Amino acid sequence: MSIKSDKWIRRMAEQHRMIEPFEPNQIKVSNGEKVISYGTSSYGYDIRCADEFKVFTNINSTIVDPKNFDPDSFVEVA
């Protein structure tokens, strides 16, 4: 399967409920605050899974093991 255009994604979401909930435009700011982008872009769809998420930061200057992240290396954002 090839990469699908924004027109195809919109059509499939509207006609076949491929994405629920569906956002037809790309959202980068919500209620005056920057958010991780979501919605339809030119060739793709940025998803959002929840209102809260974790951001990795090496604030503790620890050694980062990509297969075993230290839970203290994440900041929760809501």
C-alpha positions in Angstrom: 0.0 0.0 0.0 1.3 3.4 -0.9 1.2 6.6 1.1 -2.3 8.1 0.9 -3.0 11.8 0.2 -5.0 14.1 2.6 -8.0 13.9 0.2 -8.1 10.1 0.3 -7.8 10.2 4.1 -10.6 12.7 4.5 -12.8 10.7 2.1 -12.2 7.4 3.9 -12.8 9.0 7.3 -16.1 10.6 6.2 -17.5 7.7 4.2 -16.1 4.7 6.1 -15.3 6.1 9.6 -11.7 5.0 9.2 -10.6 7.5 12.0 -12.8 8.3 15.0 -12.7 11.0 16.2 -11.5 12.6 12.9 -10.0 16.1 12.6 -10.0 17.3 9.0 -7.5 20.1 9.7 -4.0 20.0 11.3 -4.3 21.5 14.8 -1.2 23.0 16.4 -2.8 25.4 18.8 -5.8 24.7 21.0 -7.4 27.3 23.4 -4.4 29.6 22.7 -1.9 27.0 23.8 0.6 25.0 21.6 -0.2 21.3 21.4 1.4 18.4 19.8 0.0 18.6 16.3 -2.9 16.3 15.2 -5.2 16.1 12.2 -4.8 15.8 8.4 -1.6 17.0 6.8 -0.6 17.0 3.1 0.3 13.3 3.1 -0.7 11.8 6.4 -2.6 12.1 9.6 -1.1 13.0 12.9 -2.9 11.2 15.6 -3.5 11.9 19.3 -4.1 9.2 21.7 -5.1 11.2 24.9 -5.2 14.6 26.4 -2.2 13.8 28.5 1.2 12.6 27.4 4.8 12.2 28.6 7.8 14.1 27.3 11.3 12.6 27.6 13.9 14.9 29.2 17.3 14.0 30.5 17.0 16.5 33.3 18.7 14.2 35.7 21.7 13.8 33.4 21.6 10.0 33.7 22.8 7.5 31.1 19.9 6.9 28.7 19.2 3.2 27.8 16.7 3.2 24.9 15.6 -0.3 25.9 15.1 0.6 29.6 14.1 4.2 30.1 14.2 5.6 33.7 10.6 6.6 34.6 12.1 9.8 36.3 13.2 10.9 32.8 9.7 11.8 31.7 7.6 14.9 32.5 3.8 14.5 32.4 1.9 17.1 30.4 -1.9 17.4 30.5 
